[in-house]
Structure formats: C-alpha cells, structure tokens
Amino acid sequence: MTLLEILARDWPYWKGKSRAYQDKDGDLIASNGYCFRHVCGHAEIASDRATAIVTEQKWATKRAQMRRAKS
C-alpha cells in the first residue's frame, strides 16, 4: 500500500502541515519542507516510503476517491 493510500484511509482530517512522509520506523512525519518536523502518527511501512511525499491536495483527492468507491 502506498503512503498516500495509508494516509487517505487512516487520517480523518489532514495532519501533515505542508507535506507528510514516513521514516524507516513507520512514523508519519508532518513537515513544512524546511526545519519543522513533527511525528503525527504511525502506520505500516508504505511500499513507497523511501520516495513518497504527500501534500494536502493529494491526500484530499485520494480520500475522496476512496470514499466514493465505498459508496
């Protein structure tokens, strides 16, 4: 599962500041892309963990797609 899929599935609202990524331990990191870094969750290791950066727009689009698919 990709990081985008994990975040769209598990986050009921956006927690990622400007972006979110996952470290090697599975921690979900909120970041502004510069010096701000905050652990805001933990999830299974995403298949694209080493390269994925999720933005609020990507998250919102994927979350809407997943909700529509459930209906």
N, C-alpha and C positions, 0 to 999 in steps of 0.2 A: 504494500500500500504506500502511496506517495505521501509526503508531508502535507501537501495541500488537501488530500483526501482525509487524512487523520485530523487536521485542524478543522475542516468543514464539518466533520462528523462530531467531534468532541467539544468544540467551543460554541456555547450558545450565543456568545457575543464576541466581538473582536478584542483580543487582549495584546496584540502584537506591536503596539506603538506604530512606527513606520513600517516595520517588517518583522518577521519571525523566522527563526531557523532552529535546528536541532543539533545539540552537541553529540559527541560519541557515546555518552551515557544515557541518551534519551531525553535529557532535559530540553524543554521548549523555551527558547530564549527570545524575549522581546527586545528590540533594538531600534535605535533611531539611525543606525548606519554609521555612527561615529563612536562616541565614547559611552553612551548609555547602553547598559546591558542588564536585563532583569529576568531571572528564571520565573516563568509564569505557568509552569506545568511540567508534566512528564507523560510520555507516551511510548508505545512500542517503537522500535527503531524503524524509521521510514526507509523504503527502498532507495530513495534518492537523497538521503540525509546529507551526504557529503557536498551536494551541489545545490540543494533547494533553498530558495529564499521566497517566502510567501508574503505578499502585500495584502492590505485590507481589501482592495478591489478584487484580487484573485480569489481570496477567501470568500467574499460575498457572492461572487459569481458561482463558484463551486458549491457553496452551501445552498443556494437557490436551486441549482440543478439537482442536487441530491434530494432536496425536499420535494421537488416536482416529481422525481422518479418514485418516491414513496407513495405519492397520492394516486 
